[in-house]
Amino acid sequence: MILSFFDANLCFGRPPRAAYQPAETSHDLQRAMAATGIKKGLAWHIAQREYAASEGNRMLAGAIAGRKNLFGCWAILPPQTNEVITPDFFRRMKKHRIAALRAFPALHNYMLSRVVFGKFLDEVVERRIPLVLSVEKSGGWTAIYNCLADFPELTCIICDTGIWNSDRFSWPLMETYPNVFLESSLISLEDAGIEETVARYGAGRLVFGSNFPERYPEAAILAVRHADIPPGAKKQIASDNMERILKRAQF
């Protein structure tokens, strides 16, 4: 079976560290994707985290304009400060082909909680817009658990899960919250890897991701291609699940 990959975890710009050759521009990112066989990608710009969320969001929107195989993630900040979230926020998301959100609460000094984001994330839930939370970059499992406790119907993609016994953290969330999805790049390195996660929760709960450029896309692709699961399950993980998540979002 020929698999078409939709990467849910791509970054471009100049990162502090990278195992793979970084993509400084969206054009460089597209070239890197083409070289590894990734057809589509959900991307964010390193400036959104390392410089300023508002400026990074603007840079991202400009960089992906006209690039039909790239969809953007905007970083959020507390709506009370009006730095990012404004009354026309969702309209601007649609205009700039921003398909998902990211949060970096630890680095950006806020709490990802109902007290801070109540009305806004309630609308995100209603619109079924995915929020991508990185275990490595979003404040760890505690922040993710707290956010989902406040917003249990949130469409949430958890990425960069870690390689040692992360199933102890991720499986309770998948069991409890119906709209939680796991990004695949590190799951394959677990003792309870892709095969066991699919056996327990179904292939529909995993999305392909590479965490380019911090990790090698080829490794993530290889893990899905050679997983001991049915061909249809591989197709779901490679691209179908991500396509479905984005198609149901409303702006």
C-alpha positions in Angstrom: 0.0 0.0 0.0 1.2 3.5 -0.9 0.9 5.8 2.1 0.4 9.5 1.9 1.7 11.3 5.0 0.1 14.3 6.6 2.5 15.6 9.3 0.8 17.1 12.4 4.1 18.3 14.0 6.3 20.5 11.7 8.3 23.6 12.6 10.3 26.0 10.5 12.5 29.0 11.2 15.8 28.9 13.1 15.4 26.6 16.1 17.7 26.6 19.1 18.5 22.9 18.4 17.8 20.5 15.6 18.8 17.0 14.8 17.8 17.4 11.2 18.8 20.2 8.9 16.4 23.1 9.8 14.0 24.7 7.3 14.5 28.4 7.7 11.6 29.2 5.4 8.3 27.6 4.4 9.9 26.9 1.0 12.7 25.1 2.7 10.1 23.1 4.7 8.3 22.1 1.6 11.5 20.9 0.1 12.3 18.8 3.2 8.8 17.4 3.1 9.1 16.4 -0.5 12.5 14.8 0.1 11.0 12.5 2.8 7.6 11.8 1.2 5.5 13.9 3.4 2.6 15.3 1.3 0.9 17.8 3.7 1.8 19.4 7.0 0.5 21.3 9.9 3.2 23.8 10.7 4.3 26.5 13.2 7.1 29.0 13.2 9.8 29.0 15.8 9.3 32.7 16.4 5.9 32.0 17.8 7.6 30.4 20.8 11.1 31.8 21.0 10.4 35.5 20.0 6.8 36.7 20.3 3.5 34.9 19.8 1.8 37.7 18.0 4.7 38.5 15.6 5.3 34.8 15.1 1.7 34.3 14.1 2.0 37.1 11.6 5.2 35.6 10.2 3.6 32.2 9.9 0.5 33.4 8.1 2.7 35.2 5.5 5.0 32.3 5.1 2.3 29.7 4.3 0.2 32.0 2.0 -0.3 30.3 -1.3 1.4 27.0 -0.2 -1.6 24.6 -0.5 0.0 21.7 1.2 0.8 23.7 4.4 -1.7 24.5 7.1 -0.8 26.8 10.0 -1.0 26.7 13.8 -1.3 30.0 15.7 0.0 30.3 19.2 -2.4 31.6 21.8 -2.0 34.0 24.7 -4.5 35.0 27.4 -7.5 36.8 25.8 -7.5 39.4 28.6 -4.3 41.0 27.1 -5.6 41.4 23.6 -2.2 40.5 22.2 -3.4 37.6 20.0 -7.1 36.8 20.7 -9.3 39.6 19.3 -13.0 39.6 18.3 -12.1 38.8 14.7 -9.7 35.9 15.7 -11.6 33.1 14.0 -12.2 35.1 10.9 -8.5 35.8 10.6 -7.8 32.1 11.1 -9.9 31.2 8.2 -8.5 34.0 6.0 -4.9 32.8 6.6 -5.6 29.0 6.5 -4.8 28.6 10.1 -6.2 25.2 11.0 -5.1 24.6 14.6 -3.8 26.3 17.7 -0.7 25.8 19.9 0.0 26.8 23.5 3.3 27.4 25.3 2.1 28.3 28.8 5.3 27.7 30.7 7.5 29.8 28.5 4.9 32.5 27.8 3.9 32.9 31.5 0.3 32.0 31.7 -2.0 29.2 33.0 -3.8 27.1 30.4 -7.0 26.9 32.5 -10.7 27.8 32.5 -10.0 30.9 34.6 -7.9 32.3 31.8 -9.3 30.9 28.6 -12.9 29.9 29.6 -15.1 31.6 26.9 -12.4 31.4 24.3 -11.7 27.7 24.6 -15.4 26.9 25.0 -15.8 28.4 21.5 -12.7 26.4 20.3 -14.4 23.3 21.6 -17.7 24.2 19.9 -15.9 24.9 16.6 -13.9 21.6 17.0 -10.6 23.4 16.3 -7.7 21.3 17.4 -5.3 22.5 20.1 -1.8 21.0 19.7 -0.1 20.4 23.1 3.5 19.3 23.2 4.6 17.5 26.4 8.1 18.9 25.8 7.0 22.5 25.0 3.6 23.0 26.7 4.5 22.6 30.3 4.5 18.8 30.6 1.7 16.3 31.4 0.4 18.2 34.4 -0.5 21.2 32.3 -2.2 18.9 29.7 -4.1 17.0 32.4 -5.3 20.3 33.9 -6.4 21.7 30.6 -8.4 18.7 29.6 -10.0 18.5 33.1 -11.3 22.0 32.4 -12.2 21.4 28.8 -13.1 17.7 28.5 -14.6 17.9 25.0 -11.5 19.7 23.5 -10.1 18.4 20.3 -6.5 17.9 21.5 -3.5 16.5 19.7 -0.8 15.5 22.2 2.7 15.4 20.7 6.3 14.9 21.8 5.2 12.4 24.4 8.6 11.1 25.5 9.9 7.6 25.2 9.8 6.0 28.6 6.5 4.7 29.9 4.5 7.7 28.5 1.6 5.3 28.0 1.0 5.7 31.8 0.2 9.3 31.1 -1.4 9.1 27.6 -3.7 6.1 27.9 -5.7 7.5 30.8 -6.4 10.6 28.8 -7.4 8.6 25.7 -9.7 6.5 27.9 -11.3 9.5 29.5 -11.5 12.2 26.8 -13.0 11.2 23.4 -11.3 13.9 21.3 -7.7 13.3 22.4 -5.3 12.1 19.7 -1.7 11.1 20.0 1.0 12.2 17.6 3.0 9.1 16.5 6.7 10.2 16.4 7.8 8.9 19.8 5.1 6.2 20.4 7.0 3.7 18.3 9.9 3.9 20.8 7.7 2.8 23.7 7.4 -0.8 24.9 3.7 -0.3 24.4 4.1 1.3 21.0 1.9 1.9 18.0 0.6 -1.7 17.9 -0.6 -1.8 21.5 -2.1 1.7 21.4 -4.0 0.8 18.2 -5.2 -2.5 19.8 -6.5 -0.7 22.8 -7.9 2.5 21.4 -8.1 2.1 17.6 -6.1 3.5 14.8 -8.5 6.5 14.7 -6.8 8.0 17.8 -3.3 8.4 16.3 -2.0 11.0 13.9 1.3 10.9 12.1 3.9 13.5 13.2 7.7 13.8 12.9 8.6 16.8 15.1 10.8 18.1 12.3 13.5 19.4 12.6 14.2 18.2 16.2 13.8 14.6 15.0 14.2 12.7 11.7 11.1 12.5 9.5 12.3 9.2 8.0 12.2 7.5 11.4 8.6 8.5 12.0 7.6 7.3 8.5 9.4 4.0 9.0 7.6 3.4 12.3 4.2 3.7 10.7 5.2 1.8 7.5 6.5 -1.2 9.4 4.1 -1.2 12.4 2.4 -4.6 12.8 -1.1 -3.3 12.2 -3.5 -3.7 9.2 -2.9 -1.6 6.1 -6.1 0.3 6.7 -4.9 1.3 10.1 -1.6 2.6 8.7 -3.5 4.7 6.2 -5.7 6.2 9.0 -2.6 7.2 11.0 -0.6 8.4 8.0 -3.1 10.9 6.8 -6.8 10.1 7.1 -7.2 11.0 10.7 -5.6 14.4 10.3 -7.7 15.1 7.3 -10.8 14.2 9.2 -9.9 16.4 12.2 -9.2 19.4 10.1 -12.3 19.0 7.9 -14.7 19.0 10.9 -13.3 22.3 12.2 -15.6 25.3 11.7 -14.5 28.9 11.3 
